[in-house]
Amino acid sequence: MTKIYYREYYDRALITVEGHSGYAQSGSDIVCAGVSTLVFAFVNCILDEESNGRLKLIRNIVRDSYVCFEIEKFDFSKERISGIVDAFITGFLMLAETYPQCVKLE
């Protein structure tokens, strides 16, 4: 099962994604493909926002079956960063609703 943890506190957000969905064999797992697509899109957006000075990346861990980001949102870009995070979380909620045995948002 893939588990997504999301917490916001003060001006920071902590997002962790870990595990494998277990929906099908490796290479033909559509749930894993959906999770991976969301994670790669999110990682690229966050790295782009950091390089443009819109957030500070406090923690950045990316390895097989585990991703952890802690970001600090700046006042001038909070709305923009929150929109990116909300889109990511919405994608995971949709996967969790469709495949509750494979994806869990906490």
ABEGO torsion letter per residue (X at the ends): XBBBBBBBBEABBBBBBBEBAGABBBGABAAAAAAAAAAAAAAAAAAAAAAAGABBBABBBBBBGBBBBBBBBBAAAAAAAAAAAAAAAAAAAAAAAABAAABBBX
